[in-house]
Amino acid sequence: MELAAEASELEQEADTVDIEVDNGADLDAASIASQTSTEMYGQEPWETFQHKVSEFCATLFPDVSASMIAIESLRGGGFNRITAVTVKTPEPKKWTLGWLASCFQVLFIAPAKLGDEVKKYILRIPRWGSEGIAYDVAALAFASKAVDYPVPEVVTWELSEKNVLGSGYMLQRRILGENLDDLWLQLNFEQRKCAARQFVALMVHLHSITNPACGIISPTDMPTQNPASGRLWFKLETFEVPCRDTSEEFYQLPRASPAGAQSTLDWMLEQCARWKAYEITAFRRAWEVWDDLVLVAKHMDALGFLPSTDGFHLCHLDLQPRNVMFRVNSPTTVEMTGVLDWDSAIFAPKFVSSRAPFWLWVPESELEDGDETQALRVPENEEGIEFKRIFEVGVDEEFLNYAYAPEYVLARTMFRILKDGLGSNESVAQAMEIVKEWKQLHLDARDENV
């Protein structure tokens, strides 16, 4: 079938996205050099690329000698190469104005030892083109205003590829601490409980941030303060159809447009229609499963499973321990120092932001991040029991229902299909499985057409 052939050709692109999700955050606080990323992505090895990075950093910090700038390759993800940049500013010479100012600051403002000032940054270089940088900057700008937790501060960024890197880039201030994924095994039980409580509180906080529209933060309208209401004011764009990395010059409709207020059902139906229109233009026919998904969405709504008046909720689609930074405060406590990887921040239906953090109570050796049925497992040890209890007392009953009910587990899988489309045979099979599972959950006389 012609459409199947096209989908098969797109499978490699879909696999690239999967790599980003499976391999974790772009930034690891520990200095873990990537030995395989260049092989995996077919890009210039660090052994030679580092010289370009060094030359580029010299242009970013023209007032600092090259010997005072240190770079280190960190583990990257599917979308970005990551470099740690450490810049030392020498102590001013004695009796100069700079030295006197430093002494005054040490004595009266921020007591510390005189010496070299060290600043740490993260340089993010996209692997597959620079057009996504503006969206990443917009997401961070919004998060810095709307979220009550530290997020990476953008120092400077550029879309132009006319530089020694041959790429756009983003320079961020580095958040201190260690990601929870690496830190976890070093923590005792009390410290882990402290981290779990803070992680759940972060989930609840993000869930509380809403918008009447569904989509991504628009880079054309950075967040500002609405003077009339005093509330944060910003605009969203619809999810791109086709996705950004798909080149379809013949497709005349805009990939994205300003997102307006709508119900969850209306958004689901609209996404099905947008993907069908694209497939008909690109492949001369659309997958029939889109019609089945329309019926499933309508039935979900008829049975009361779709929120209609709650708007859409802020979702960090990669809210995993690898993307949350902590530091140890005491033998019993830890402190969250920041949240990373906001590239995947979106506003989505309420059930999307209510996913259970079952990594807390499922043993790592058995953990499958894509299998949400594991959230229902009864923990086998004291730690697992306590971590699951921390989650369940840290959220309300509605959140728990969204987290555990099989209808919402299915709805979250369906959301990913509606957002990203049917770009591979695997995603087509997954869409068909959604329809099949919905029938098994709610097959009655009204479901004969599903």
ChimeraX attribute file (.defattr): number of C-alpha atoms within 10 A of each C-alpha:
attribute: neighborCount
match mode: 1-to-1
recipient: residues
	/A:1	5
	/A:2	10
	/A:3	17
	/A:4	15
	/A:5	13
	/A:6	15
	/A:7	19
	/A:8	16
	/A:9	14
	/A:10	16
	/A:11	17
	/A:12	13
	/A:13	14
	/A:14	20
	/A:15	15
	/A:16	14
	/A:17	13
	/A:18	12
	/A:19	14
	/A:20	17
	/A:21	15
	/A:22	13
	/A:23	13
	/A:24	21
	/A:25	26
	/A:26	23
	/A:27	27
	/A:28	25
	/A:29	23
	/A:30	13
	/A:31	13
	/A:32	13
	/A:33	16
	/A:34	18
	/A:35	13
	/A:36	12
	/A:37	18
	/A:38	15
	/A:39	11
	/A:40	11
	/A:41	13
	/A:42	10
	/A:43	12
	/A:44	12
	/A:45	14
	/A:46	18
	/A:47	7
	/A:48	9
	/A:49	12
	/A:50	17
	/A:51	14
	/A:52	15
	/A:53	21
	/A:54	19
	/A:55	14
	/A:56	14
	/A:57	19
	/A:58	17
	/A:59	14
	/A:60	12
	/A:61	12
	/A:62	9
	/A:63	9
	/A:64	16
	/A:65	13
	/A:66	16
	/A:67	9
	/A:68	14
	/A:69	19
	/A:70	14
	/A:71	19
	/A:72	19
	/A:73	20
	/A:74	22
	/A:75	24
	/A:76	27
	/A:77	23
	/A:78	23
	/A:79	21
	/A:80	20
	/A:81	23
	/A:82	23
	/A:83	24
	/A:84	22
	/A:85	22
	/A:86	16
	/A:87	21
	/A:88	18
	/A:89	15
	/A:90	13
	/A:91	13
	/A:92	16
	/A:93	10
	/A:94	10
	/A:95	10
	/A:96	10
	/A:97	11
	/A:98	13
	/A:99	15
	/A:100	14
	/A:101	13
	/A:102	19
	/A:103	19
	/A:104	13
	/A:105	14
	/A:106	14
	/A:107	12
	/A:108	8
	/A:109	10
	/A:110	11
	/A:111	11
	/A:112	11
	/A:113	10
	/A:114	13
	/A:115	12
	/A:116	13
	/A:117	10
	/A:118	12
	/A:119	13
	/A:120	17
	/A:121	20
	/A:122	25
	/A:123	26
	/A:124	22
	/A:125	23
	/A:126	21
	/A:127	18
	/A:128	13
	/A:129	17
	/A:130	17
	/A:131	15
	/A:132	17
	/A:133	21
	/A:134	18
	/A:135	20
	/A:136	22
	/A:137	22
	/A:138	22
	/A:139	23
	/A:140	24
	/A:141	20
	/A:142	21
	/A:143	22
	/A:144	17
	/A:145	15
	/A:146	15
	/A:147	16
	/A:148	12
	/A:149	15
	/A:150	16
	/A:151	24
	/A:152	21
	/A:153	17
	/A:154	18
	/A:155	12
	/A:156	13
	/A:157	16
	/A:158	15
	/A:159	15
	/A:160	12
	/A:161	13
	/A:162	10
	/A:163	12
	/A:164	13
	/A:165	17
	/A:166	12
	/A:167	17
	/A:168	21
	/A:169	22
	/A:170	21
	/A:171	21
	/A:172	20
	/A:173	18
	/A:174	21
	/A:175	21
	/A:176	13
	/A:177	19
	/A:178	22
	/A:179	26
	/A:180	25
	/A:181	16
	/A:182	14
	/A:183	19
	/A:184	16
	/A:185	10
	/A:186	11
	/A:187	17
	/A:188	12
	/A:189	17
	/A:190	14
	/A:191	20
	/A:192	22
	/A:193	20
	/A:194	17
	/A:195	25
	/A:196	23
	/A:197	16
	/A:198	18
	/A:199	23
	/A:200	18
	/A:201	15
	/A:202	19
	/A:203	22
	/A:204	17
	/A:205	14
	/A:206	20
	/A:207	21
	/A:208	14
	/A:209	15
	/A:210	18
	/A:211	19
	/A:212	18
	/A:213	24
	/A:214	27
	/A:215	26
	/A:216	26
	/A:217	30
	/A:218	23
	/A:219	20
	/A:220	13
	/A:221	12
	/A:222	18
	/A:223	21
	/A:224	15
	/A:225	12
	/A:226	11
	/A:227	9
	/A:228	6
	/A:229	8
	/A:230	9
	/A:231	11
	/A:232	13
	/A:233	14
	/A:234	18
	/A:235	19
	/A:236	24
	/A:237	20
	/A:238	21
	/A:239	22
	/A:240	21
	/A:241	23
	/A:242	24
	/A:243	15
	/A:244	13
	/A:245	13
	/A:246	12
	/A:247	9
	/A:248	14
	/A:249	7
	/A:250	8
	/A:251	15
	/A:252	9
	/A:253	13
	/A:254	9
	/A:255	17
	/A:256	17
	/A:257	14
	/A:258	15
	/A:259	19
	/A:260	16
	/A:261	13
	/A:262	15
	/A:263	19
	/A:264	24
	/A:265	20
	/A:266	13
	/A:267	22
	/A:268	19
	/A:269	18
	/A:270	14
	/A:271	24
	/A:272	21
	/A:273	16
	/A:274	17
	/A:275	22
	/A:276	21
	/A:277	17
	/A:278	21
	/A:279	20
	/A:280	13
	/A:281	16
	/A:282	17
	/A:283	15
	/A:284	11
	/A:285	14
	/A:286	18
	/A:287	16
	/A:288	10
	/A:289	18
	/A:290	23
	/A:291	16
	/A:292	19
	/A:293	23
	/A:294	20
	/A:295	17
	/A:296	23
	/A:297	23
	/A:298	18
	/A:299	19
	/A:300	19
	/A:301	15
	/A:302	11
	/A:303	9
	/A:304	10
	/A:305	16
	/A:306	22
	/A:307	16
	/A:308	16
	/A:309	10
	/A:310	14
	/A:311	20
	/A:312	29
	/A:313	24
	/A:314	27
	/A:315	25
	/A:316	22
	/A:317	18
	/A:318	19
	/A:319	23
	/A:320	20
	/A:321	24
	/A:322	23
	/A:323	23
	/A:324	25
	/A:325	25
	/A:326	25
	/A:327	18
	/A:328	17
	/A:329	10
	/A:330	9
	/A:331	11
	/A:332	14
	/A:333	17
	/A:334	20
	/A:335	16
	/A:336	21
	/A:337	17
	/A:338	21
	/A:339	24
	/A:340	24
	/A:341	24
	/A:342	24
	/A:343	21
	/A:344	15
	/A:345	22
	/A:346	22
	/A:347	27
	/A:348	27
	/A:349	29
	/A:350	25
	/A:351	25
	/A:352	24
	/A:353	26
	/A:354	25
	/A:355	22
	/A:356	22
	/A:357	22
	/A:358	24
	/A:359	19
	/A:360	24
	/A:361	24
	/A:362	23
	/A:363	14
	/A:364	9
	/A:365	6
	/A:366	9
	/A:367	15
	/A:368	14
	/A:369	15
	/A:370	9
	/A:371	10
	/A:372	21
	/A:373	14
	/A:374	18
	/A:375	20
	/A:376	14
	/A:377	12
	/A:378	12
	/A:379	18
	/A:380	11
	/A:381	11
	/A:382	10
	/A:383	16
	/A:384	18
	/A:385	15
	/A:386	17
	/A:387	23
	/A:388	24
	/A:389	12
	/A:390	19
	/A:391	22
	/A:392	15
	/A:393	12
	/A:394	19
	/A:395	15
	/A:396	11
	/A:397	11
	/A:398	10
	/A:399	19
	/A:400	17
	/A:401	14
	/A:402	22
	/A:403	24
	/A:404	18
	/A:405	13
	/A:406	16
	/A:407	19
	/A:408	21
	/A:409	20
	/A:410	16
	/A:411	23
	/A:412	23
	/A:413	16
	/A:414	20
	/A:415	17
	/A:416	14
	/A:417	21
	/A:418	24
	/A:419	20
	/A:420	17
	/A:421	24
	/A:422	26
	/A:423	23
	/A:424	21
	/A:425	19
	/A:426	15
	/A:427	18
	/A:428	19
	/A:429	12
	/A:430	16
	/A:431	22
	/A:432	16
	/A:433	14
	/A:434	21
	/A:435	20
	/A:436	15
	/A:437	14
	/A:438	20
	/A:439	15
	/A:440	10
	/A:441	10
	/A:442	15
	/A:443	13
	/A:444	9
	/A:445	7
	/A:446	9
	/A:447	13
	/A:448	8
	/A:449	8
	/A:450	16
